[in-house]
């Protein structure tokens, strides 16, 4: 629901259409304790599938956008 006053968290890419339509506004928040912590588990000496490599690159691209 987009009516009323609410506060939420989302990646900009998740709410970009609503931002462009001015249905939501972006409020910058500095939370130094919020950090990304993830890892990828792969089998040793195995080539990644194209889908796995694409997924890893997508996650890294999102991370660069979040930390920028």
Secondary structure, 3 states (H helix, E strand, C coil): CCCCCCCCCCCHHHHHHHHHCCCCCCCCCCCCCCCCCCCCCCCCCCCCCHHHHHHHHHHHHHHHHHHC
